[in-house]
Amino acid sequence: MDEERNLIRRLMTQNTVWIVTLGMLLFVPAGSVDWPAAWLFLATLGILGIIGGFWFVKINPGLLTERMRPMIQKDQPNADKVFILVMGLVSMIWLIVMGLDQRYRWSGMSTGFQVLGFVLFMLSLAISFWAMRENAFAAPVVKIQAERGHQVIRTGPYALVRHPMYSGAIFFFLGVSLLLGSWWGATITPIFIGLFAGRVVIEESTLLAGLPNYRDYTEQVRYRLLPGIW
């Protein structure tokens, strides 16, 4: 019970720090907190993050513990460490650009596109939760989790694409850009797609070298990110 309470405390702390950081990166460049779409984004992400976290405390605390570990770890390939740093930098730029877009009204996006953005944002979260529900080894860094009995997952979204978490993330970045009314944010989405494609190469190299039966899985499930495309 003490371990569960400690896990919940860590969840609440990390979620709060994460939402506050995102808010600062949006509202400071925007020069105002009068931005309903940003509040909707932050509230939805924060509330679902807590709800999802409590869910995983009950069904898979090991995965939740793994996902709250640092983003740079000693048993992680150096190429993935570089990815994490670049991804963090590009994400910060993306948020700041959308804040500046809000301040200077560069985009003038219609409400219809913002509604579409919210739908894509929710779709991205649904895909992520589905993938984590199926895959107890969905760590935030690339590594073989031998101590946790790492094995190939073939069910749920993993029967459709080999990296559904990244598929969901693409919808996340495009959806949030539209929700926040920023065409400039949306134009950065292809950069994220390129970064995820690069990480797929890093991850698959690691999994092919160290995870039994992964090569057979790549032959069974052909597509990496988007069914019928790649």
C-alpha positions, 0 to 999 in steps of 0.5 A: 500500500505504501508503494502504491501511495508513493507511485500516486504521489509521483504521478500527481507531482510529475503531471502537475509539473508537466502541465505547468511547464506546458502552460508557461511555454504557451502563455508567456509567448502569448502574453496573456492567459485569455486563450480558451483553447489552450486552457481546454488543451491543458485541462484535458491533458491534465485530467486524462493524465491523472485518470489514466495514471490511476488506471495504470496504478491498478492494472499495470503499476510496473509500466507506470513506474517505467514511464515515470523514469528519466528520459535519459538512461544509461542502458539507452542507445546514444542515438536515442539520447540524441533523439530525446534532446532534439525532440525536446528542443523542437517541442519547445519551439513548437509551443513557443511558436504557437504562443507567438501566433496567438499573440500576433494573430498570424493564423486566423483559423476557423472554429471548424478546424479547431474542432477537428483539432480537438477530435484528432487530439482525443484520437491521439490520446485514445491510441496512446492509452490503447497501446499502453493497455496492450503493451506492458513494455511501452517505455518512453526510451528505447531499450530491452527490458530483460528484467521485466520479461520483455516480449513482442506484443502482437495484439491491439494496435500492434496488430496493425502497425509496429509503433502505434504510440508514434502514430498517435503522437503524429495525430497529437501534434497536428491536432493540438496545433489545430485546436490552438488555432495555429497554422504555424504549429501545424507546419512543424508537424512534418518535422515531428513525423521525420523525428519519429521515423528516425526513432523507428529506425533506432528502435527497430535496430535495438529490438532486432538485435536484442528481442527474441521473435521481433524479426518474425513480428516485422514480417507479420506486421508490415507497416511501422506507423501508418497502415498502407503507407509506411 
